[in-house]
Amino acid sequence: MSDAALWSALADPHRRAIVALLLERPRPVGEIVEACGLSQPGTSKHLKVLREAGLVRVRQDAQRRVYALDPAPIAALDAWLAPYRRLWNSSLDALGRRLDETSDDSDDRRESLTPKD
């Protein structure tokens, strides 16, 4: 599995929807087709891309093929995103502090405009 294959697989909204479904539990192809509203051949093509990227595993269950999410690539993706998440969190913290300061300033202005008895 290459990083490019992983990102490419997740770039498509239908494949992200399939990954979200498989996050809940493993599913046979028929359920994935029904839930996503795609044709069976279209769904199979998306599942092939996800399988080749290492995001899903498949097992045979009698006549059905059951797909499950493989957590290893998701963990690798999470590890890659960690520094960016820290950057995002620090930006959100700064925004929160700024909003708190603005709120305090607004409270002070409201108090000064409130008539005293």
C-alpha positions in Angstrom: 0.0 0.0 0.0 1.4 3.4 -1.0 0.4 6.7 0.5 -0.6 7.9 -2.9 -3.0 4.9 -3.3 -4.4 5.6 0.1 -5.1 9.2 -0.6 -6.4 8.5 -4.1 -8.8 5.9 -2.7 -10.1 8.3 -0.1 -10.5 11.1 -2.6 -13.7 9.8 -4.0 -16.9 10.5 -2.0 -18.5 7.1 -2.8 -15.4 5.3 -1.4 -15.5 7.5 1.7 -19.2 6.6 2.2 -18.2 2.9 1.9 -15.5 3.3 4.5 -18.0 5.0 6.8 -20.4 2.1 6.4 -17.6 -0.4 7.1 -16.7 1.6 10.2 -19.9 0.4 11.8 -19.4 -3.3 10.9 -18.3 -5.6 8.2 -20.9 -5.9 5.4 -21.6 -8.0 2.4 -21.5 -6.4 -1.0 -25.3 -6.4 -1.4 -25.7 -4.3 1.7 -23.0 -1.8 0.5 -24.8 -1.5 -2.9 -28.1 -0.9 -1.2 -26.8 1.6 1.4 -24.8 3.6 -1.2 -27.3 3.6 -4.0 -24.7 2.5 -6.5 -24.9 -0.2 -9.1 -23.3 -3.6 -8.1 -20.6 -3.2 -10.8 -19.9 0.4 -9.6 -19.7 -0.7 -6.0 -17.4 -3.5 -6.9 -15.0 -1.1 -8.7 -14.9 1.1 -5.6 -14.3 -1.8 -3.3 -11.5 -3.0 -5.6 -9.8 0.4 -5.3 -10.2 0.3 -1.5 -8.9 -3.2 -1.3 -5.9 -2.4 -3.5 -5.1 0.6 -1.2 -5.3 -1.8 1.8 -8.2 0.0 3.4 -10.6 -3.0 3.3 -10.3 -6.8 3.6 -12.6 -9.3 2.0 -13.6 -12.8 3.1 -15.8 -15.3 1.4 -18.9 -16.4 3.4 -20.7 -19.1 1.4 -21.9 -17.2 -1.7 -21.3 -13.7 -0.2 -18.2 -11.6 -0.2 -18.0 -9.7 3.2 -15.9 -6.5 3.4 -14.4 -5.1 6.6 -12.3 -2.1 7.3 -8.6 -2.7 7.9 -7.6 -0.4 10.7 -3.8 -0.4 9.9 -4.0 2.2 7.1 -6.4 4.4 9.0 -3.9 4.3 12.0 -1.1 5.3 9.6 -3.2 8.1 8.2 -4.1 9.3 11.7 -0.3 9.3 12.6 0.4 11.3 9.5 -2.3 13.9 10.4 -1.3 14.2 14.1 1.0 17.3 13.6 -1.6 19.0 11.5 -4.2 18.3 14.1 -2.0 19.9 16.8 -1.7 23.0 14.5 -5.4 23.1 14.0 -6.0 22.7 17.8 -3.7 25.5 18.6 -5.5 27.7 16.1 -8.8 26.8 17.7 -7.4 27.5 21.2 -6.2 31.0 20.0 -9.6 31.7 18.5 -11.3 30.6 21.7 -9.1 33.0 23.7 -9.9 35.8 21.3 -13.6 35.2 21.5 -13.4 35.1 25.3 -11.6 38.5 25.3 -14.2 39.9 22.9 -17.0 38.6 25.1 -15.4 40.2 28.2 -15.1 43.5 26.3 -18.7 43.3 25.3 -19.8 42.6 28.8 -17.9 45.7 30.1 -19.5 47.9 27.4 -23.0 46.6 28.2 -22.5 47.3 31.9 -21.3 50.9 31.2 -24.4 51.4 29.1 -26.9 50.0 31.6 -28.7 52.8 33.5 -27.9 52.8 37.2 -30.7 53.4 39.8 
